[in-house]
Amino acid sequence: MKSVFFVFMILLITICLLPAAPIEAQEAISLKVAEAVICKNLVDRTPVDVGNSFRASAGKLYCFTRITGAQEPTEITHAWYFDKTQWAWVTLKVGSASWRTCSSKIIQPHQVGLWHVDVLGPDGNLLWTLEFEITP
């Protein structure tokens, strides 16, 4: 009888301790990129002139993302790359279960070629990649 009680207590303790770790992992996993675009402008928090190819004369470009699934305030990162070199690292707040945010990068006339922006979760996991090209 004592062994059954002992096994029951061990099982009960194990069950009580298990949820703590998966909740943290679930937060990172639950973040989703519902929308992600590169654009020339934002009007009323809405992307304008969206594309994947822009002229070098465009000047400033924006990376707009709509993130869903946050259970509590957290952060994401937009990592801007020209060719394979990182040019910017922007940490952005995510304040609710559906959150719009953006970063921007001034493109210099000589920075013609392939670009991409990696959208990273709070633990650095890759959520999305946006590829685009700058033409002369």
Chimera marker file (.cmm) of the C-alpha trace (Angstrom):
<marker_set name="trace">
<marker id="1" x="0.000" y="0.000" z="0.000" r="1" g="1" b="0" radius="0.5"/>
<marker id="2" x="2.856" y="2.374" z="0.818" r="1" g="1" b="0" radius="0.5"/>
<marker id="3" x="4.456" y="1.724" z="-2.577" r="1" g="1" b="0" radius="0.5"/>
<marker id="4" x="1.232" y="2.642" z="-4.410" r="1" g="1" b="0" radius="0.5"/>
<marker id="5" x="1.012" y="5.880" z="-2.419" r="1" g="1" b="0" radius="0.5"/>
<marker id="6" x="4.695" y="6.616" z="-3.133" r="1" g="1" b="0" radius="0.5"/>
<marker id="7" x="4.232" y="6.054" z="-6.896" r="1" g="1" b="0" radius="0.5"/>
<marker id="8" x="1.089" y="8.227" z="-6.844" r="1" g="1" b="0" radius="0.5"/>
<marker id="9" x="2.947" y="11.088" z="-5.108" r="1" g="1" b="0" radius="0.5"/>
<marker id="10" x="5.878" y="10.896" z="-7.536" r="1" g="1" b="0" radius="0.5"/>
<marker id="11" x="3.456" y="10.999" z="-10.466" r="1" g="1" b="0" radius="0.5"/>
<marker id="12" x="1.560" y="13.945" z="-8.977" r="1" g="1" b="0" radius="0.5"/>
<marker id="13" x="4.759" y="15.918" z="-8.372" r="1" g="1" b="0" radius="0.5"/>
<marker id="14" x="5.990" y="15.173" z="-11.902" r="1" g="1" b="0" radius="0.5"/>
<marker id="15" x="2.730" y="16.347" z="-13.450" r="1" g="1" b="0" radius="0.5"/>
<marker id="16" x="2.826" y="19.566" z="-11.425" r="1" g="1" b="0" radius="0.5"/>
<marker id="17" x="6.378" y="20.373" z="-12.519" r="1" g="1" b="0" radius="0.5"/>
<marker id="18" x="5.998" y="19.601" z="-16.248" r="1" g="1" b="0" radius="0.5"/>
<marker id="19" x="3.973" y="22.631" z="-17.444" r="1" g="1" b="0" radius="0.5"/>
<marker id="20" x="6.583" y="25.201" z="-16.352" r="1" g="1" b="0" radius="0.5"/>
<marker id="21" x="9.102" y="24.545" z="-19.148" r="1" g="1" b="0" radius="0.5"/>
<marker id="22" x="6.714" y="24.083" z="-22.091" r="1" g="1" b="0" radius="0.5"/>
<marker id="23" x="4.934" y="27.399" z="-21.415" r="1" g="1" b="0" radius="0.5"/>
<marker id="24" x="8.141" y="29.342" z="-22.131" r="1" g="1" b="0" radius="0.5"/>
<marker id="25" x="8.847" y="27.285" z="-25.245" r="1" g="1" b="0" radius="0.5"/>
<marker id="26" x="5.239" y="27.689" z="-26.336" r="1" g="1" b="0" radius="0.5"/>
<marker id="27" x="5.531" y="31.501" z="-26.231" r="1" g="1" b="0" radius="0.5"/>
<marker id="28" x="8.350" y="31.491" z="-28.772" r="1" g="1" b="0" radius="0.5"/>
<marker id="29" x="6.625" y="28.879" z="-30.914" r="1" g="1" b="0" radius="0.5"/>
<marker id="30" x="3.247" y="30.644" z="-30.841" r="1" g="1" b="0" radius="0.5"/>
<marker id="31" x="4.599" y="33.838" z="-32.460" r="1" g="1" b="0" radius="0.5"/>
<marker id="32" x="3.713" y="33.908" z="-36.146" r="1" g="1" b="0" radius="0.5"/>
<marker id="33" x="4.394" y="36.362" z="-38.939" r="1" g="1" b="0" radius="0.5"/>
<marker id="34" x="0.906" y="36.998" z="-40.307" r="1" g="1" b="0" radius="0.5"/>
<marker id="35" x="2.134" y="39.610" z="-42.800" r="1" g="1" b="0" radius="0.5"/>
<marker id="36" x="5.575" y="40.800" z="-43.866" r="1" g="1" b="0" radius="0.5"/>
<marker id="37" x="6.477" y="43.152" z="-46.705" r="1" g="1" b="0" radius="0.5"/>
<marker id="38" x="9.141" y="45.551" z="-47.902" r="1" g="1" b="0" radius="0.5"/>
<marker id="39" x="7.672" y="48.886" z="-48.946" r="1" g="1" b="0" radius="0.5"/>
<marker id="40" x="8.576" y="52.480" z="-49.821" r="1" g="1" b="0" radius="0.5"/>
<marker id="41" x="6.208" y="54.097" z="-47.344" r="1" g="1" b="0" radius="0.5"/>
<marker id="42" x="3.633" y="53.622" z="-44.585" r="1" g="1" b="0" radius="0.5"/>
<marker id="43" x="0.356" y="55.551" z="-44.513" r="1" g="1" b="0" radius="0.5"/>
<marker id="44" x="-1.844" y="55.177" z="-41.446" r="1" g="1" b="0" radius="0.5"/>
<marker id="45" x="0.301" y="52.198" z="-40.364" r="1" g="1" b="0" radius="0.5"/>
<marker id="46" x="-0.401" y="50.490" z="-43.716" r="1" g="1" b="0" radius="0.5"/>
<marker id="47" x="2.351" y="49.536" z="-46.235" r="1" g="1" b="0" radius="0.5"/>
<marker id="48" x="2.366" y="51.510" z="-49.509" r="1" g="1" b="0" radius="0.5"/>
<marker id="49" x="4.340" y="50.737" z="-52.691" r="1" g="1" b="0" radius="0.5"/>
<marker id="50" x="5.071" y="47.144" z="-51.682" r="1" g="1" b="0" radius="0.5"/>
<marker id="51" x="7.522" y="45.183" z="-53.801" r="1" g="1" b="0" radius="0.5"/>
<marker id="52" x="10.516" y="42.905" z="-54.057" r="1" g="1" b="0" radius="0.5"/>
<marker id="53" x="12.516" y="45.100" z="-56.440" r="1" g="1" b="0" radius="0.5"/>
<marker id="54" x="13.319" y="48.769" z="-55.835" r="1" g="1" b="0" radius="0.5"/>
<marker id="55" x="15.540" y="51.327" z="-57.529" r="1" g="1" b="0" radius="0.5"/>
<marker id="56" x="18.563" y="52.580" z="-55.602" r="1" g="1" b="0" radius="0.5"/>
<marker id="57" x="17.045" y="56.061" z="-55.781" r="1" g="1" b="0" radius="0.5"/>
<marker id="58" x="14.185" y="54.879" z="-53.514" r="1" g="1" b="0" radius="0.5"/>
<marker id="59" x="16.183" y="56.054" z="-50.509" r="1" g="1" b="0" radius="0.5"/>
<marker id="60" x="14.463" y="54.725" z="-47.410" r="1" g="1" b="0" radius="0.5"/>
<marker id="61" x="12.693" y="51.349" z="-47.375" r="1" g="1" b="0" radius="0.5"/>
<marker id="62" x="10.537" y="49.850" z="-44.638" r="1" g="1" b="0" radius="0.5"/>
<marker id="63" x="10.140" y="46.302" z="-43.409" r="1" g="1" b="0" radius="0.5"/>
<marker id="64" x="6.573" y="45.991" z="-42.123" r="1" g="1" b="0" radius="0.5"/>
<marker id="65" x="5.479" y="42.967" z="-40.083" r="1" g="1" b="0" radius="0.5"/>
<marker id="66" x="2.251" y="41.939" z="-38.401" r="1" g="1" b="0" radius="0.5"/>
<marker id="67" x="2.947" y="39.467" z="-35.617" r="1" g="1" b="0" radius="0.5"/>
<marker id="68" x="0.265" y="37.261" z="-34.079" r="1" g="1" b="0" radius="0.5"/>
<marker id="69" x="0.179" y="34.859" z="-31.166" r="1" g="1" b="0" radius="0.5"/>
<marker id="70" x="2.017" y="36.763" z="-28.434" r="1" g="1" b="0" radius="0.5"/>
<marker id="71" x="0.687" y="35.705" z="-25.031" r="1" g="1" b="0" radius="0.5"/>
<marker id="72" x="2.419" y="38.636" z="-23.308" r="1" g="1" b="0" radius="0.5"/>
<marker id="73" x="4.589" y="41.595" z="-24.363" r="1" g="1" b="0" radius="0.5"/>
<marker id="74" x="7.757" y="40.430" z="-26.087" r="1" g="1" b="0" radius="0.5"/>
<marker id="75" x="10.214" y="41.513" z="-28.785" r="1" g="1" b="0" radius="0.5"/>
<marker id="76" x="11.170" y="40.569" z="-32.324" r="1" g="1" b="0" radius="0.5"/>
<marker id="77" x="14.152" y="41.661" z="-34.394" r="1" g="1" b="0" radius="0.5"/>
<marker id="78" x="14.512" y="42.823" z="-37.995" r="1" g="1" b="0" radius="0.5"/>
<marker id="79" x="18.017" y="41.958" z="-39.212" r="1" g="1" b="0" radius="0.5"/>
<marker id="80" x="18.781" y="43.734" z="-42.520" r="1" g="1" b="0" radius="0.5"/>
<marker id="81" x="21.370" y="42.143" z="-44.832" r="1" g="1" b="0" radius="0.5"/>
<marker id="82" x="23.002" y="43.451" z="-48.015" r="1" g="1" b="0" radius="0.5"/>
<marker id="83" x="24.511" y="40.502" z="-49.851" r="1" g="1" b="0" radius="0.5"/>
<marker id="84" x="25.676" y="38.436" z="-46.855" r="1" g="1" b="0" radius="0.5"/>
<marker id="85" x="26.672" y="41.341" z="-44.630" r="1" g="1" b="0" radius="0.5"/>
<marker id="86" x="24.433" y="42.493" z="-41.814" r="1" g="1" b="0" radius="0.5"/>
<marker id="87" x="23.720" y="46.241" z="-42.086" r="1" g="1" b="0" radius="0.5"/>
<marker id="88" x="21.163" y="46.771" z="-39.354" r="1" g="1" b="0" radius="0.5"/>
<marker id="89" x="19.743" y="45.012" z="-36.290" r="1" g="1" b="0" radius="0.5"/>
<marker id="90" x="16.502" y="46.524" z="-35.001" r="1" g="1" b="0" radius="0.5"/>
<marker id="91" x="14.732" y="45.210" z="-31.900" r="1" g="1" b="0" radius="0.5"/>
<marker id="92" x="10.984" y="45.904" z="-31.946" r="1" g="1" b="0" radius="0.5"/>
<marker id="93" x="8.281" y="45.659" z="-29.295" r="1" g="1" b="0" radius="0.5"/>
<marker id="94" x="5.338" y="43.272" z="-29.700" r="1" g="1" b="0" radius="0.5"/>
<marker id="95" x="2.661" y="44.331" z="-27.245" r="1" g="1" b="0" radius="0.5"/>
<marker id="96" x="-0.351" y="42.130" z="-27.922" r="1" g="1" b="0" radius="0.5"/>
<marker id="97" x="-1.665" y="39.036" z="-29.723" r="1" g="1" b="0" radius="0.5"/>
<marker id="98" x="-1.879" y="40.967" z="-33.027" r="1" g="1" b="0" radius="0.5"/>
<marker id="99" x="0.761" y="43.664" z="-33.416" r="1" g="1" b="0" radius="0.5"/>
<marker id="100" x="2.035" y="45.727" z="-36.353" r="1" g="1" b="0" radius="0.5"/>
<marker id="101" x="5.576" y="47.025" z="-36.298" r="1" g="1" b="0" radius="0.5"/>
<marker id="102" x="8.232" y="48.169" z="-38.735" r="1" g="1" b="0" radius="0.5"/>
<marker id="103" x="11.848" y="49.132" z="-39.173" r="1" g="1" b="0" radius="0.5"/>
<marker id="104" x="13.509" y="51.152" z="-41.901" r="1" g="1" b="0" radius="0.5"/>
<marker id="105" x="16.819" y="51.317" z="-43.710" r="1" g="1" b="0" radius="0.5"/>
<marker id="106" x="18.238" y="54.097" z="-45.844" r="1" g="1" b="0" radius="0.5"/>
<marker id="107" x="19.573" y="52.524" z="-49.019" r="1" g="1" b="0" radius="0.5"/>
<marker id="108" x="22.675" y="54.193" z="-50.420" r="1" g="1" b="0" radius="0.5"/>
<marker id="109" x="22.901" y="54.561" z="-54.234" r="1" g="1" b="0" radius="0.5"/>
<marker id="110" x="25.895" y="52.192" z="-54.405" r="1" g="1" b="0" radius="0.5"/>
<marker id="111" x="24.110" y="49.394" z="-52.484" r="1" g="1" b="0" radius="0.5"/>
<marker id="112" x="22.782" y="47.694" z="-55.608" r="1" g="1" b="0" radius="0.5"/>
<marker id="113" x="22.159" y="43.963" z="-55.365" r="1" g="1" b="0" radius="0.5"/>
<marker id="114" x="20.371" y="41.359" z="-53.286" r="1" g="1" b="0" radius="0.5"/>
<marker id="115" x="19.052" y="42.201" z="-49.825" r="1" g="1" b="0" radius="0.5"/>
<marker id="116" x="17.040" y="40.351" z="-47.236" r="1" g="1" b="0" radius="0.5"/>
<marker id="117" x="15.498" y="40.981" z="-43.828" r="1" g="1" b="0" radius="0.5"/>
<marker id="118" x="15.325" y="38.166" z="-41.297" r="1" g="1" b="0" radius="0.5"/>
<marker id="119" x="12.487" y="38.445" z="-38.780" r="1" g="1" b="0" radius="0.5"/>
<marker id="120" x="13.692" y="36.832" z="-35.560" r="1" g="1" b="0" radius="0.5"/>
<marker id="121" x="11.712" y="35.778" z="-32.502" r="1" g="1" b="0" radius="0.5"/>
<marker id="122" x="12.614" y="36.701" z="-28.916" r="1" g="1" b="0" radius="0.5"/>
<marker id="123" x="15.006" y="33.766" z="-28.612" r="1" g="1" b="0" radius="0.5"/>
<marker id="124" x="16.663" y="34.519" z="-31.975" r="1" g="1" b="0" radius="0.5"/>
<marker id="125" x="14.748" y="31.869" z="-33.907" r="1" g="1" b="0" radius="0.5"/>
<marker id="126" x="14.041" y="32.686" z="-37.557" r="1" g="1" b="0" radius="0.5"/>
<marker id="127" x="10.351" y="33.458" z="-38.078" r="1" g="1" b="0" radius="0.5"/>
<marker id="128" x="10.451" y="34.789" z="-41.655" r="1" g="1" b="0" radius="0.5"/>
<marker id="129" x="12.803" y="36.001" z="-44.401" r="1" g="1" b="0" radius="0.5"/>
<marker id="130" x="11.965" y="38.757" z="-46.872" r="1" g="1" b="0" radius="0.5"/>
<marker id="131" x="14.159" y="38.892" z="-49.973" r="1" g="1" b="0" radius="0.5"/>
<marker id="132" x="14.327" y="41.916" z="-52.257" r="1" g="1" b="0" radius="0.5"/>
<marker id="133" x="16.584" y="43.491" z="-54.848" r="1" g="1" b="0" radius="0.5"/>
<marker id="134" x="17.958" y="46.990" z="-55.289" r="1" g="1" b="0" radius="0.5"/>
<marker id="135" x="18.526" y="47.921" z="-58.935" r="1" g="1" b="0" radius="0.5"/>
<marker id="136" x="20.484" y="50.869" z="-60.410" r="1" g="1" b="0" radius="0.5"/>
<link id1="1" id2="2" r="1" g="1" b="0" radius="0.2"/>
<link id1="2" id2="3" r="1" g="1" b="0" radius="0.2"/>
<link id1="3" id2="4" r="1" g="1" b="0" radius="0.2"/>
<link id1="4" id2="5" r="1" g="1" b="0" radius="0.2"/>
<link id1="5" id2="6" r="1" g="1" b="0" radius="0.2"/>
<link id1="6" id2="7" r="1" g="1" b="0" radius="0.2"/>
<link id1="7" id2="8" r="1" g="1" b="0" radius="0.2"/>
<link id1="8" id2="9" r="1" g="1" b="0" radius="0.2"/>
<link id1="9" id2="10" r="1" g="1" b="0" radius="0.2"/>
<link id1="10" id2="11" r="1" g="1" b="0" radius="0.2"/>
<link id1="11" id2="12" r="1" g="1" b="0" radius="0.2"/>
<link id1="12" id2="13" r="1" g="1" b="0" radius="0.2"/>
<link id1="13" id2="14" r="1" g="1" b="0" radius="0.2"/>
<link id1="14" id2="15" r="1" g="1" b="0" radius="0.2"/>
<link id1="15" id2="16" r="1" g="1" b="0" radius="0.2"/>
<link id1="16" id2="17" r="1" g="1" b="0" radius="0.2"/>
<link id1="17" id2="18" r="1" g="1" b="0" radius="0.2"/>
<link id1="18" id2="19" r="1" g="1" b="0" radius="0.2"/>
<link id1="19" id2="20" r="1" g="1" b="0" radius="0.2"/>
<link id1="20" id2="21" r="1" g="1" b="0" radius="0.2"/>
<link id1="21" id2="22" r="1" g="1" b="0" radius="0.2"/>
<link id1="22" id2="23" r="1" g="1" b="0" radius="0.2"/>
<link id1="23" id2="24" r="1" g="1" b="0" radius="0.2"/>
<link id1="24" id2="25" r="1" g="1" b="0" radius="0.2"/>
<link id1="25" id2="26" r="1" g="1" b="0" radius="0.2"/>
<link id1="26" id2="27" r="1" g="1" b="0" radius="0.2"/>
<link id1="27" id2="28" r="1" g="1" b="0" radius="0.2"/>
<link id1="28" id2="29" r="1" g="1" b="0" radius="0.2"/>
<link id1="29" id2="30" r="1" g="1" b="0" radius="0.2"/>
<link id1="30" id2="31" r="1" g="1" b="0" radius="0.2"/>
<link id1="31" id2="32" r="1" g="1" b="0" radius="0.2"/>
<link id1="32" id2="33" r="1" g="1" b="0" radius="0.2"/>
<link id1="33" id2="34" r="1" g="1" b="0" radius="0.2"/>
<link id1="34" id2="35" r="1" g="1" b="0" radius="0.2"/>
<link id1="35" id2="36" r="1" g="1" b="0" radius="0.2"/>
<link id1="36" id2="37" r="1" g="1" b="0" radius="0.2"/>
<link id1="37" id2="38" r="1" g="1" b="0" radius="0.2"/>
<link id1="38" id2="39" r="1" g="1" b="0" radius="0.2"/>
<link id1="39" id2="40" r="1" g="1" b="0" radius="0.2"/>
<link id1="40" id2="41" r="1" g="1" b="0" radius="0.2"/>
<link id1="41" id2="42" r="1" g="1" b="0" radius="0.2"/>
<link id1="42" id2="43" r="1" g="1" b="0" radius="0.2"/>
<link id1="43" id2="44" r="1" g="1" b="0" radius="0.2"/>
<link id1="44" id2="45" r="1" g="1" b="0" radius="0.2"/>
<link id1="45" id2="46" r="1" g="1" b="0" radius="0.2"/>
<link id1="46" id2="47" r="1" g="1" b="0" radius="0.2"/>
<link id1="47" id2="48" r="1" g="1" b="0" radius="0.2"/>
<link id1="48" id2="49" r="1" g="1" b="0" radius="0.2"/>
<link id1="49" id2="50" r="1" g="1" b="0" radius="0.2"/>
<link id1="50" id2="51" r="1" g="1" b="0" radius="0.2"/>
<link id1="51" id2="52" r="1" g="1" b="0" radius="0.2"/>
<link id1="52" id2="53" r="1" g="1" b="0" radius="0.2"/>
<link id1="53" id2="54" r="1" g="1" b="0" radius="0.2"/>
<link id1="54" id2="55" r="1" g="1" b="0" radius="0.2"/>
<link id1="55" id2="56" r="1" g="1" b="0" radius="0.2"/>
<link id1="56" id2="57" r="1" g="1" b="0" radius="0.2"/>
<link id1="57" id2="58" r="1" g="1" b="0" radius="0.2"/>
<link id1="58" id2="59" r="1" g="1" b="0" radius="0.2"/>
<link id1="59" id2="60" r="1" g="1" b="0" radius="0.2"/>
<link id1="60" id2="61" r="1" g="1" b="0" radius="0.2"/>
<link id1="61" id2="62" r="1" g="1" b="0" radius="0.2"/>
<link id1="62" id2="63" r="1" g="1" b="0" radius="0.2"/>
<link id1="63" id2="64" r="1" g="1" b="0" radius="0.2"/>
<link id1="64" id2="65" r="1" g="1" b="0" radius="0.2"/>
<link id1="65" id2="66" r="1" g="1" b="0" radius="0.2"/>
<link id1="66" id2="67" r="1" g="1" b="0" radius="0.2"/>
<link id1="67" id2="68" r="1" g="1" b="0" radius="0.2"/>
<link id1="68" id2="69" r="1" g="1" b="0" radius="0.2"/>
<link id1="69" id2="70" r="1" g="1" b="0" radius="0.2"/>
<link id1="70" id2="71" r="1" g="1" b="0" radius="0.2"/>
<link id1="71" id2="72" r="1" g="1" b="0" radius="0.2"/>
<link id1="72" id2="73" r="1" g="1" b="0" radius="0.2"/>
<link id1="73" id2="74" r="1" g="1" b="0" radius="0.2"/>
<link id1="74" id2="75" r="1" g="1" b="0" radius="0.2"/>
<link id1="75" id2="76" r="1" g="1" b="0" radius="0.2"/>
<link id1="76" id2="77" r="1" g="1" b="0" radius="0.2"/>
<link id1="77" id2="78" r="1" g="1" b="0" radius="0.2"/>
<link id1="78" id2="79" r="1" g="1" b="0" radius="0.2"/>
<link id1="79" id2="80" r="1" g="1" b="0" radius="0.2"/>
<link id1="80" id2="81" r="1" g="1" b="0" radius="0.2"/>
<link id1="81" id2="82" r="1" g="1" b="0" radius="0.2"/>
<link id1="82" id2="83" r="1" g="1" b="0" radius="0.2"/>
<link id1="83" id2="84" r="1" g="1" b="0" radius="0.2"/>
<link id1="84" id2="85" r="1" g="1" b="0" radius="0.2"/>
<link id1="85" id2="86" r="1" g="1" b="0" radius="0.2"/>
<link id1="86" id2="87" r="1" g="1" b="0" radius="0.2"/>
<link id1="87" id2="88" r="1" g="1" b="0" radius="0.2"/>
<link id1="88" id2="89" r="1" g="1" b="0" radius="0.2"/>
<link id1="89" id2="90" r="1" g="1" b="0" radius="0.2"/>
<link id1="90" id2="91" r="1" g="1" b="0" radius="0.2"/>
<link id1="91" id2="92" r="1" g="1" b="0" radius="0.2"/>
<link id1="92" id2="93" r="1" g="1" b="0" radius="0.2"/>
<link id1="93" id2="94" r="1" g="1" b="0" radius="0.2"/>
<link id1="94" id2="95" r="1" g="1" b="0" radius="0.2"/>
<link id1="95" id2="96" r="1" g="1" b="0" radius="0.2"/>
<link id1="96" id2="97" r="1" g="1" b="0" radius="0.2"/>
<link id1="97" id2="98" r="1" g="1" b="0" radius="0.2"/>
<link id1="98" id2="99" r="1" g="1" b="0" radius="0.2"/>
<link id1="99" id2="100" r="1" g="1" b="0" radius="0.2"/>
<link id1="100" id2="101" r="1" g="1" b="0" radius="0.2"/>
<link id1="101" id2="102" r="1" g="1" b="0" radius="0.2"/>
<link id1="102" id2="103" r="1" g="1" b="0" radius="0.2"/>
<link id1="103" id2="104" r="1" g="1" b="0" radius="0.2"/>
<link id1="104" id2="105" r="1" g="1" b="0" radius="0.2"/>
<link id1="105" id2="106" r="1" g="1" b="0" radius="0.2"/>
<link id1="106" id2="107" r="1" g="1" b="0" radius="0.2"/>
<link id1="107" id2="108" r="1" g="1" b="0" radius="0.2"/>
<link id1="108" id2="109" r="1" g="1" b="0" radius="0.2"/>
<link id1="109" id2="110" r="1" g="1" b="0" radius="0.2"/>
<link id1="110" id2="111" r="1" g="1" b="0" radius="0.2"/>
<link id1="111" id2="112" r="1" g="1" b="0" radius="0.2"/>
<link id1="112" id2="113" r="1" g="1" b="0" radius="0.2"/>
<link id1="113" id2="114" r="1" g="1" b="0" radius="0.2"/>
<link id1="114" id2="115" r="1" g="1" b="0" radius="0.2"/>
<link id1="115" id2="116" r="1" g="1" b="0" radius="0.2"/>
<link id1="116" id2="117" r="1" g="1" b="0" radius="0.2"/>
<link id1="117" id2="118" r="1" g="1" b="0" radius="0.2"/>
<link id1="118" id2="119" r="1" g="1" b="0" radius="0.2"/>
<link id1="119" id2="120" r="1" g="1" b="0" radius="0.2"/>
<link id1="120" id2="121" r="1" g="1" b="0" radius="0.2"/>
<link id1="121" id2="122" r="1" g="1" b="0" radius="0.2"/>
<link id1="122" id2="123" r="1" g="1" b="0" radius="0.2"/>
<link id1="123" id2="124" r="1" g="1" b="0" radius="0.2"/>
<link id1="124" id2="125" r="1" g="1" b="0" radius="0.2"/>
<link id1="125" id2="126" r="1" g="1" b="0" radius="0.2"/>
<link id1="126" id2="127" r="1" g="1" b="0" radius="0.2"/>
<link id1="127" id2="128" r="1" g="1" b="0" radius="0.2"/>
<link id1="128" id2="129" r="1" g="1" b="0" radius="0.2"/>
<link id1="129" id2="130" r="1" g="1" b="0" radius="0.2"/>
<link id1="130" id2="131" r="1" g="1" b="0" radius="0.2"/>
<link id1="131" id2="132" r="1" g="1" b="0" radius="0.2"/>
<link id1="132" id2="133" r="1" g="1" b="0" radius="0.2"/>
<link id1="133" id2="134" r="1" g="1" b="0" radius="0.2"/>
<link id1="134" id2="135" r="1" g="1" b="0" radius="0.2"/>
<link id1="135" id2="136" r="1" g="1" b="0" radius="0.2"/>
</marker_set>
